[in-house]
Each structure stands twice: as C-alpha cells, then as structure tokens.
Amino acid sequence: MYTFHDLAKDVLSEAGVPMTYQEIWEKAKENNLIQKLRTTGKTPWQTLGARLFVDIRDNTNSLFIKVGKRPARFFMASRAKEIPKDAIENIEIEESKPIKETSKYNERDLHPLLAYFVNANPVFGRGRDILKKTIYHEKSEKKGYSEWLYPDMVGVYLPLEDWEPDLIEFGKLTDNKLIKLYSFELKKNLNKGNYRESYFQAVSNSSWAHEGYLVAAEIKQDDDFLSELERLNLSFGIGIIHLNFDDFDSSTVMFPAIPKNNLELETMNKLCSQNKDFKKFIQDVRIDFESKRIHKSEYDKIVDDPIEYIKKKIKN
C-alpha cells in the first residue's frame, strides 16, 4: 500500500532543496501522486506533516531529516550533503516577507460565507440561529482609524425561538445574560507578514463583545506559526476561524474565543454615536427582543450554497 512516507520519499528524492510538508503535498499533486494514497481525511497535508515529524523524532534510522525550525523543512537523510549552504539562511528571510495579494476577490466577499459558517457549523453555533450584520467603516463619522474601532461584522444570539416566553421574562427579572453578542474581523489571509497587526486589530475592535473572532480564508499551515496564533489566543482571547475554500465543510474554529461575561457598554455607546450601521444593529436587537419577534430582513442574508458561491464569486 502506498503511504505518506512513500509520497514524501518520491517527492524529496527529486527535490533540489528542503521542503515544508505543504510544499511536498503541492509537488505531489503536480506529479499525480495523491491518487495513490487511500486517505479520506479532510486535511491530508497535515497528516503528512505529522507523519514526518513523528518518524524523524522516533526513528533513528528515518529516511528523512528535518532542516530548520521556522518553518521546519524536510529532506532525504541520504542527500544531507547536497543541501545548499544558503538554504537555511534564506528560510527566515522568505517567511518574514508579507505575501503579495494575488486573489481578485474582496474581503467583503467573505461575509456571506462567514454568515453561513456561523449558522451551519455545529461547533460554533451548536444549532443556534445567530444573526449577523456587516458594519461599513466608510459610514463612520470619524475616518482614519475606524477599522481599529469597528469590526467587519457583528452577530447576536437571541433565544426567542429556543426558549419559552415565560422563561425569557424570568431571565429579565434575574438579570440573566440572555443576549450574546459577537464581533468578527475578516482577512483574506493570515501569514507571518500580517498576523500581528490583524490579530491586534481584532483585539481592538472586539473589546466590547462577549466573543471576538479573527476570520481568514487562507491561513499558513506551519507548526510554529500556528503555535504563535494559539499563544495569542490564550493571552488575549480572540478566537480564530478558518474558511476553507477547497473544502468548505472543513472550515473550522481553529481556536475558540474566550468568552467574556459582560459587555463594554461605554465602548458600545461610542460606536453607536460614530457609526450608523452599528447603531442600527443595536436598535434592531432591542426591538426584536422587546417584541419577541426576529425581523431577519434587517440582518445579512445567508448564501444557500457556499460551494457554488465560492466558484462564482471567489475563484472566478
């Protein structure tokens, strides 16, 4: 049976320089080696990386060697002397450069996909209907740093369709936190050139909400990079969502947000005074809650078929 180790061996035997496991996977696709594998996993390239790391760590006679750390690259042990002297020195330089944008779609093209994900993903929404609304920064009275004040999208969970009316009224009496507010900052990609600014932008414009998330369609799959994202998540509480264009059903909450018990009403008051979209969102939530009726036309629409949407809007 053809294995992940066989695939790595076939690629690296012909490689001129050490390669990341993602690069090995892409080269295998070019050489039509993927078809030989019998795997049903959603992220087989990550399985490939894990197999290589474990094999090198636990097997003193491994066919492979690991070169460098940020990111780790792999090469055939038998060809170790062939590694160019400047290969490792160039790794850090290459990875620190911001990745040039080549995709033609806009960040706001991601909004309908996020709206679908928030409702359809069993981990994030757990079957609850979370209402979303796009916040247009250009409508803000104060320009310049508005992207650090307002998130790209906001969301709210109202328990009107899930809870008994009497229980909702009882919750008001007990000051129970019935409403849950979300904040989303969207980026086309996250990489070593932009992740810090992107993450702290999400920290800044999500401070008022119960949960804040940084969302991206392309997230560099590198162990050290993902470890850094996890560290930021544990330190500052902003979750990270990956919208996977290649397999949208595999889109996932990579790191869940750390929930806050209370809203920052003073910050919300400032946002309402400076942005009409945010003020309208708060008004709609209040009206829906008081009337016990959700007016879904006031919130963002959800695409019927995300895969078809990606084909037409993103990859076209």
C-alpha positions as CSV (number, residue, x, y, z in Angstrom):
1,M,0.0,0.0,0.0
2,Y,1.2,3.5,-0.9
3,T,1.8,5.5,2.2
4,F,2.5,9.1,3.2
5,H,6.1,8.1,3.7
6,D,6.3,6.8,0.1
7,L,4.8,10.0,-1.1
8,A,7.4,12.1,0.8
9,K,10.2,9.9,-0.4
10,D,9.1,10.2,-4.1
11,V,9.0,14.0,-3.9
12,L,12.1,14.6,-1.8
13,S,14.2,12.2,-3.9
14,E,13.8,14.6,-6.8
15,A,13.8,17.9,-4.8
16,G,16.7,20.3,-5.1
17,V,16.2,21.9,-1.7
18,P,14.5,21.0,1.6
19,M,10.7,21.5,1.5
20,T,7.9,22.1,4.0
21,Y,5.2,19.4,4.3
22,Q,2.8,21.8,2.5
23,E,5.3,22.1,-0.4
24,I,5.8,18.4,-0.5
25,W,2.0,17.9,-0.8
26,E,1.7,20.5,-3.6
27,K,4.5,18.9,-5.5
28,A,2.9,15.5,-5.1
29,K,-0.3,16.9,-6.6
30,E,1.6,18.2,-9.6
31,N,3.2,14.8,-10.0
32,N,-0.2,12.9,-9.7
33,L,1.0,11.1,-6.6
34,I,-2.0,12.0,-4.5
35,Q,-4.2,9.4,-6.3
36,K,-2.0,6.6,-5.0
37,L,-2.9,7.4,-1.4
38,R,-6.0,5.9,0.1
39,T,-6.9,8.6,2.6
40,T,-10.3,10.0,3.5
41,G,-9.0,12.7,5.8
42,K,-10.1,16.3,5.3
43,T,-6.6,17.7,5.7
44,P,-4.2,15.1,4.4
45,W,-1.3,17.5,4.1
46,Q,-1.4,17.9,7.9
47,T,-1.4,14.2,8.3
48,L,1.7,14.1,6.0
49,G,3.4,16.7,8.2
50,A,2.6,14.8,11.4
51,R,3.9,11.5,10.0
52,L,7.2,13.1,9.0
53,F,7.7,14.8,12.4
54,V,7.0,11.7,14.3
55,D,9.1,9.5,12.1
56,I,12.1,11.7,12.5
57,R,11.6,12.1,16.2
58,D,11.1,8.4,17.0
59,N,13.1,6.6,14.3
60,T,16.9,6.9,14.4
61,N,17.0,5.3,11.0
62,S,14.5,7.6,9.4
63,L,14.8,8.2,5.7
64,F,14.2,11.9,6.3
65,I,15.9,14.7,8.2
66,K,14.3,18.0,9.5
67,V,16.0,21.2,8.4
68,G,15.4,24.5,10.3
69,K,12.6,25.5,12.6
70,R,10.6,28.4,11.2
71,P,9.2,26.7,9.3
72,A,10.6,23.1,9.5
73,R,11.6,21.7,6.1
74,F,12.3,18.1,5.2
75,F,14.9,16.4,3.0
76,M,16.2,12.9,2.4
77,A,18.8,11.9,5.0
78,S,20.9,10.2,2.3
79,R,21.2,13.5,0.5
80,A,22.0,15.7,3.5
81,K,25.4,16.7,2.0
82,E,23.5,18.1,-1.1
83,I,21.7,20.8,0.9
84,P,22.8,24.2,-0.4
85,K,24.7,26.2,2.2
86,D,22.4,29.2,1.9
87,A,19.1,27.2,2.1
88,I,18.6,27.7,5.8
89,E,19.7,31.3,5.8
90,N,17.1,32.2,3.2
91,I,14.2,30.5,5.0
92,E,13.7,33.2,7.7
93,I,14.0,36.0,5.1
94,E,11.5,34.4,2.8
95,E,9.0,33.7,5.6
96,S,9.2,37.2,7.1
97,K,8.2,38.9,3.8
98,P,4.5,39.9,3.5
99,I,2.8,37.7,1.0
100,K,1.7,39.6,-2.1
101,E,-2.0,39.6,-2.7
102,T,-2.8,37.7,-5.9
103,S,-6.5,36.8,-5.4
104,K,-9.0,39.2,-7.0
105,Y,-11.9,38.9,-4.6
106,N,-12.6,41.4,-1.9
107,E,-12.7,40.9,1.9
108,R,-16.4,41.6,1.9
109,D,-16.9,38.7,-0.4
110,L,-16.2,36.6,2.6
111,H,-19.1,38.0,4.6
112,P,-21.8,35.7,3.2
113,L,-19.6,32.7,3.7
114,L,-18.9,33.6,7.3
115,A,-22.7,34.1,7.8
116,Y,-23.3,30.6,6.5
117,F,-20.5,29.1,8.6
118,V,-21.7,30.8,11.8
119,N,-25.1,29.2,11.4
120,A,-24.1,25.8,9.9
121,N,-21.0,24.9,11.9
122,P,-22.0,22.6,14.7
123,V,-19.1,23.6,16.9
124,F,-19.6,27.4,16.6
125,G,-23.3,27.8,16.7
126,R,-24.4,24.5,18.2
127,G,-27.6,24.7,16.1
128,R,-28.4,28.2,17.3
129,D,-29.6,30.9,14.9
130,I,-27.0,33.7,15.2
131,L,-28.0,36.9,13.3
132,K,-25.2,38.8,11.5
133,K,-24.8,42.3,10.2
134,T,-22.0,43.9,8.1
135,I,-20.6,47.1,9.5
136,Y,-19.4,49.6,6.8
137,H,-16.5,51.6,8.1
138,E,-17.0,54.2,5.4
139,K,-20.2,55.2,7.1
140,S,-18.3,56.2,10.3
141,E,-18.2,59.9,11.2
142,K,-14.5,59.7,12.1
143,K,-12.3,58.3,9.4
144,G,-8.7,57.1,9.6
145,Y,-8.6,54.6,12.4
146,S,-12.2,53.3,12.0
147,E,-11.0,49.8,11.1
148,W,-9.5,49.6,14.6
149,L,-12.8,50.7,16.2
150,Y,-15.4,48.7,14.3
151,P,-15.3,45.0,13.4
152,D,-16.2,43.9,9.9
153,M,-19.3,42.0,11.1
154,V,-21.2,41.7,14.3
155,G,-23.5,38.9,15.4
156,V,-26.2,38.3,18.1
157,Y,-27.9,35.3,19.5
158,L,-31.5,36.0,20.7
159,P,-33.1,33.0,22.5
160,L,-36.6,34.0,21.3
161,E,-37.1,30.9,19.1
162,D,-35.4,28.5,21.5
163,W,-36.7,29.5,24.9
164,E,-40.2,29.6,26.4
165,P,-41.6,33.2,26.6
166,D,-42.1,32.9,30.4
167,L,-38.5,31.9,30.9
168,I,-37.3,34.9,28.9
169,E,-39.4,37.2,31.1
170,F,-38.0,35.4,34.1
171,G,-34.5,35.9,32.8
172,K,-35.1,39.6,32.7
173,L,-36.1,39.6,36.3
174,T,-33.0,37.8,37.4
175,D,-30.7,39.9,35.2
176,N,-29.6,36.7,33.4
177,K,-27.4,37.2,30.3
178,L,-30.0,36.3,27.7
179,I,-28.4,38.0,24.7
180,K,-24.9,37.1,23.3
181,L,-23.0,39.5,21.1
182,Y,-20.2,38.6,18.7
183,S,-17.6,40.5,16.8
184,F,-15.8,39.4,13.6
185,E,-12.7,40.8,11.9
186,L,-12.2,39.3,8.4
187,K,-9.0,38.9,6.4
188,K,-8.3,37.2,3.1
189,N,-5.2,35.6,4.6
190,L,-3.1,35.3,7.7
191,N,0.7,34.9,7.4
192,K,3.9,35.8,9.1
193,G,3.8,39.2,7.5
194,N,0.4,40.4,8.7
195,Y,-0.8,38.2,11.6
196,R,0.2,40.5,14.5
197,E,-1.4,43.6,13.0
198,S,-4.5,41.6,12.1
199,Y,-4.8,39.9,15.5
200,F,-4.5,43.1,17.5
201,Q,-6.9,44.9,15.1
202,A,-9.4,42.2,16.1
203,V,-8.4,42.7,19.8
204,S,-9.0,46.4,19.5
205,N,-12.4,46.4,17.7
206,S,-13.8,43.4,19.5
207,S,-13.3,44.6,23.1
208,W,-17.0,45.4,23.6
209,A,-18.4,41.9,22.7
210,H,-19.0,38.7,24.6
211,E,-16.8,36.9,21.9
212,G,-14.4,38.2,19.3
213,Y,-13.0,36.4,16.3
214,L,-10.4,36.9,13.6
215,V,-11.5,35.1,10.4
216,A,-9.4,34.3,7.3
217,A,-9.7,32.2,4.2
218,E,-6.0,31.4,3.9
219,I,-4.0,30.6,7.0
220,K,-0.4,29.5,6.7
221,Q,-0.2,25.9,7.8
222,D,3.1,26.0,9.7
223,D,3.5,24.5,13.1
224,D,5.5,27.4,14.6
225,F,3.1,29.9,13.1
226,L,0.0,28.1,14.4
227,S,1.7,27.8,17.8
228,E,2.0,31.6,17.8
229,L,-1.6,32.0,16.9
230,E,-2.5,29.7,19.8
231,R,-0.4,31.7,22.2
232,L,-2.1,34.9,21.2
233,N,-5.5,33.3,21.6
234,L,-4.7,32.1,25.1
235,S,-3.3,35.5,26.0
236,F,-5.9,37.8,24.5
237,G,-8.9,35.6,24.0
238,I,-9.7,36.4,20.3
239,G,-10.7,33.2,18.5
240,I,-9.6,32.3,15.0
241,I,-11.9,30.9,12.3
242,H,-10.6,29.3,9.0
243,L,-12.9,29.5,6.0
244,N,-11.6,26.7,3.8
245,F,-12.3,27.4,0.1
246,D,-11.0,24.0,-1.0
247,D,-13.4,22.0,1.3
248,F,-15.9,24.4,2.8
249,D,-17.4,21.7,5.1
250,S,-13.9,21.5,6.7
251,S,-14.0,25.2,7.7
252,T,-13.4,25.3,11.4
253,V,-12.9,27.2,14.6
254,M,-9.2,26.7,14.9
255,F,-9.0,28.4,18.3
256,P,-12.3,29.3,20.2
257,A,-12.7,32.7,21.7
258,I,-12.5,33.1,25.4
259,P,-16.0,34.4,26.4
260,K,-16.5,37.5,28.5
261,N,-19.4,37.8,30.9
262,N,-20.1,41.5,30.5
263,L,-20.4,43.9,27.6
264,E,-18.4,47.1,27.5
265,L,-21.4,49.5,27.2
266,E,-19.3,52.6,27.2
267,T,-17.4,51.4,24.2
268,M,-20.7,50.4,22.5
269,N,-22.1,53.8,23.2
270,K,-19.1,55.4,21.4
271,L,-19.5,53.0,18.4
272,C,-23.2,53.9,18.2
273,S,-22.5,57.6,18.2
274,Q,-20.0,57.3,15.3
275,N,-21.4,54.6,13.0
276,K,-24.9,54.4,11.7
277,D,-24.7,50.6,10.9
278,F,-23.6,49.7,14.5
279,K,-26.3,52.0,16.0
280,K,-29.0,50.4,13.7
281,F,-27.8,46.9,14.7
282,I,-28.2,47.7,18.4
283,Q,-31.7,49.2,17.7
284,D,-32.7,46.1,15.8
285,V,-31.6,43.8,18.5
286,R,-33.5,45.8,21.1
287,I,-36.7,45.9,19.0
288,D,-36.6,42.2,18.3
289,F,-36.0,41.3,21.9
290,E,-38.8,43.6,23.2
291,S,-41.3,42.5,20.6
292,K,-40.2,38.8,20.9
293,R,-40.1,38.6,17.1
294,I,-36.9,38.5,15.0
295,H,-37.0,40.6,11.8
296,K,-34.5,38.7,9.8
297,S,-34.7,41.1,6.8
298,E,-32.7,43.6,8.9
299,Y,-29.7,41.3,9.1
300,D,-27.3,39.9,6.5
301,K,-28.6,37.2,4.1
302,I,-27.0,33.7,4.2
303,V,-26.0,32.1,0.9
304,D,-27.9,28.9,0.0
305,D,-24.9,27.1,-1.4
306,P,-21.5,28.2,-0.2
307,I,-19.6,25.9,-2.7
308,E,-21.4,27.4,-5.7
309,Y,-20.8,30.9,-4.2
310,I,-17.1,30.2,-4.0
311,K,-17.0,29.0,-7.6
312,K,-18.8,32.1,-8.9
313,K,-17.6,34.9,-6.6
314,I,-14.2,33.8,-5.2
315,K,-12.5,31.6,-7.8
316,N,-14.0,33.1,-10.9
